[in-house]
Amino acid sequence: MARVNYPINKGINRSIVFRGLKGQYIWYAGGAMFVIMMLYGLLYLCGVNTYLCLLIAALAATTSIVTVYQLSATFGEHGLTKALAARRIPRLVKATSRRQFTNTKKSN
């Protein structure tokens, strides 16, 4: 009798993909849509014309989604996090004296 292998857990370490957005960008797009819905509700409650509210919300949604897709295409899955982390690394560390390095006591 032939041995049969059944593959299980095929995509265990793959990132989540939704309409071309990978990983963290899905959360960014969802957060942007939530903020835009809150903006629409706030404008509507303040008495702004309904069509103007819709226009503002549609423009904000389009802008935010296009921006998120551009970030996804530019940096990739983890590239934005790496780019933001790289910006926090100082380019130069100045030390005007050697005191902090020479006056250290050895602990036994």
N, C-alpha and C positions, 0 to 999 in steps of 0.2 A: 504494500500500500504506500502511495506517495505521501510525503510529508508536506503539509500545507501550512504556510506562515500567513498569519493575519496581522497586518500592520495596525497598531493601535497608537493613539496619541501622536498622530502624524504632524500636527502643527503646534507642538507644545510651546516652543520658544519664539514663535512668530509674533510680530506685533499686530495689533488690531488695525484694520484698514477699513475706512468708510468713505466711499466715493472719492478715492484718491488721497484722502488725508490719513496720515499715519500717526499713531501714538498720541502725543501731547497736543497735536493740532486739532484733534477732534474735540478735546476739552476747551481749547481756545475758541473754536467756532461755536460750540454750545454756550459758553459763557457770554460771548458777544451777542448771540441771539437772545439770551435771557435779559441782558442789559437793555437791548433794544426794545424788547417787549415791555419792560418796566418804564422806559422812556416814553413809549407810546401811551401807556396807561396814565402816566403822570401828565403828559400834555393834554390828553383827553379830559382828565379830571380838572385841569386848570382852565378848561373852556376854549381851547384852541380849536379851530375849525377841523372837522374830521378829515377832510381831504388833505389839509396841510399836515396833519398828524401822520397820515398814511404816506405822504410824500417824504417827510423827514425820516420816518422809520424805514421806508424802502431804500432811500439813499444811504442811510447809515448801515443797513444790512448788506447792501451791495458792496459798499466800501470795505466793511469789515471782512466779509467772506473773500473778496478778491485779495485783501492783504494777507489773510491766513493762508490762502492757496499759494501766494507768492513766497511767503516765509517757508512753507513746506517744500516748495520746489527749490528754493535757494539753499536752505540749510539741511534738508533731509530730516530723518527721523530724530536723531539726537543732536544735530548740529547747532540748533539754536541755543540749547542749554550749554554746549561746549563754548560757543561764541560768547555768551554772557559770562561764563566763568572765566574765560581768557581775558575779558576786559577788566576783571577785578584783580588780576595779578599786577603788582607794581612793576614798572619798567626799570626802576632804579631804586636801590636801597642805599641811603647815605648814612655813613657812620663818621662822625667828626672826631671821635676819640676812640682809643682802644681800651678804655677803662672797663667797660662792661664785659670785655672778653678776658682781660688780664687779672681782674680782681675776683675771679671766681675761686671759691674754696672747694677743695675736693671733699666729697662726703664718703666716708668709709662704710 
